[in-house]
Amino acid sequence: MPRTGVFVCHCGSNIAGKVDVETVAAKALNFDRVVFSTTYKYMCSQPGQEVIKKAVRDNNLDRIVVAACTPNLHGKTFQRCIKTVGLSPYLSEMASIREHCSWVHTDPDEATGKAIELVRLATAKVRKNVALLPLNIPVTRRALVIGGGIAGIQSALDIAAAGFEAVIVEKEPSVGGRMAQLDKTFPTLDCSACILAPRMVEVATNEKVIIHSYSKIEKITGSVGSFEVQIKKKARYVDLGKCTGCGTCTEKCPVKVDSEFNLRLSTRKAISTPFPQAVPNVPVIDPHHCRYLTLGKCGVCQKVCQAGAVNYEDKDEIIIEKVGAIIAATGYDLFDPKKYGEYGGGRYRDVITGLQFERLINASGPTGGEITRLSDGKTPKTIVFIQCVGSRDEQKGKPYCSKICCMYTAKQTILAKEHIPDVQCYVFYIDIRAGGKNYEEFVKRAQTDYGAVYIRGRVSKLYEQEGQIMVKGMDTLLGEEVEIPADLVVLATAIVPRREARTLAQKIGLSYDQHAFYNEAHPKMAPVENLTLGIYLAGACQAPKDIPDSVAMASAAAAKICGLFSRDFLSIDPIVASVAETCCVGCNTCVAICPFKAISMEIRKDRTGQERQVATVNTSLCQGCGTCLPNCRSRCISLNNWTTDQLYAEVMTI
Amino acid sequence: MSEGFTPNLIGFFCQWCSYLGADLAGTNRLCYPANIKIIRIPCTGRIDPQFILRAFLNGADGVLVSGCHPGDCHYTAGNYFARRRMQVFKDLLNFMGFDQERLIMTWISASESKKLVKVVEQFNETITRMGPQKQLVLPTR
């Protein structure tokens, strides 16, 4: 006969401030099979857990219900707690009387009433819980890193340093990501390429790291420990093994196209590498613009290539990689400022984005580091920077702060002054957010040493007048309108997830928020994990982030993966389906609907010697969704920890 | 509408999205009616229409099934199966002459706590207006 103990947590005043915990504990004693109940200030604390352990021992409890926060926060804590006193961790349940009760209901009586009901629900379920044995699954000790920006590179290097293999999949022809596009980095003004390039070379030469550049994730199947990844290696038309990176083909190619890497500020050839330090330093032929591939004429690059690396017959290729864990490090895109009609909607050539400005001041950029106006090539004498273009604008659906703009704008004002000594920079801002080591000092320096004028207020309108961009805005500190004739306007556009972020998330099965930033498992305690086991996050795919944060997160994710790879077997919750073969009628319905193809038919002989087919579940493929259960005609499939008995028990308390 | 009637609402919430949305509603200290009890399920695909039927037999006035948005299912397709099952089941309830508005299915992601509040408030309003559910509830209750 089950003996259940109920432990009601005060959570300081978080629960006890609204819910009468003593009443909840007293009422709990009336529930079926409950033999003990108590309350404690913080159940999750060490003394709190001691209360549980002692009660289990003294009262011979074999099941516990902890009425506290959400099971997503401390479910595991209490499972571990009762394990130490010899109970199966699966004999515990939580009633979420904080997130689902005290925090969301205002009336104390209502909240208390609901808390009692939630405890009743949990005690009903726990009665039917059974002691399960964890599944030990083998671990493939290789990691997949999606994205070859600084976050992806850092995590691959860290994983490799621990002796495990890392596979980087990068959609561009070269690794490097956004950092490769930047000029200098705040707040130290290190040259971005100078600190990134050694890492790129390191990752390319590391024998534990495999780079699939110009490749995309097609499909991911499997789960933690054994993922199977289908990667589409796009046709490069240049043999990676033969090319020496001499650049003659690029030089001779007659076709010029807008450069994506330079954000359309310059052109590139139809056969090109995105930037000089590209890794691998092997060009790619753009099949949409190459004359040979579109018209069948030209073929210059093939003729001039002494290594014989150009191959027009190259085809997309699907490769399969088997990995045990995945890091998503897909980075960010920028908000399209065309959505701001008041800022010209993209009509004015001298209104550019912050990232375009980075390319302009970059020595290897389209102008060789000269800041010039796109319209007439003149050097600007007045530059206006506008902050929060898209960010912190609920009307544009982006209520969040993009975090890095305040800093990179301060940096850009400094760099502008260094490039053009008589330039005057103005910055329109809402608030200056310079939280970070030496960040505030850096912004101050931009203002005091480099003379950037900061104006608090939003810009209401940009319009062209006599070859200049008139910036009309409000100085909210002085309470007056300002109008500045600018030669160049730079918009600090919001950071948004990569365009493909949603589709990729759906392929991997990781969760994301309304903006398509990937969700961490817990905002504080599990910031690099995703709720899907074996998938980790690094960099700006999770939220806007600067370089140090991205690198730190990448190393953290790598450390998590190394922990995972340190064992031969991974112990996971046995939340899998099973079939009671005696009553299976072999109808095949479950086989057809299982999203993971985990169910198959096997032949069994019944007692009369007659053969019949029954369903069996492959536990290493089953993910435990339970979709097969309602479909089973003879109701002979069961799902551990979510059995029909358990759920019915909950429903019966209504 | 009956005076002073507080409906008994049951939510079957997917552990990967809507249940987390409810957690977030808590973290954000949003506020919604206290007369809904949320049952955590692994996936909406796990929901057997019999659970819902049983909930109504036991006196639930409304049942809210909530899962991940189409395309976002943690298990790739569970929510699609659930959607079809719910539709068929609702048709059946309708055929039986049962008010099918008492059963609704929504998509609430882990970050949509505000949507959750809105859905629960609206559902509570609808069911309060409809009054107690008397068609399926067992006489002993």
Interface residues (C-beta under 8 A of the other chain):
Chain A: T70 P71 N72 L73 S96 R98 E99 H100 C101 W103 V104 H105 T106 D107 E110 A111 G113 K114 E117 L118 L121 A505 Q506 G509 S511 Y512 D513 Q514 N519 L531 T532 I575 I593 P595 F596 Q623 G624 C625 G626 T627 L629 P630 N631 L639 W642 T644 L647 Y648 E650 V651 M652 I654
Chain B: N8 I10 W16 C17 Y19 L20 A22 D23 A25 G26 T27 R29 L30 C31 Y32 P33 A34 N35 K37 I38 I39 R40 I41 P42 C43 G45 R46 I47 D48 P49 Q50 F51 R54 A55 N58 G59 A60 C68 G71 D72 H74 Y75 T76 A77 G78 F81 A82 R85 S109 A110 S111 E112
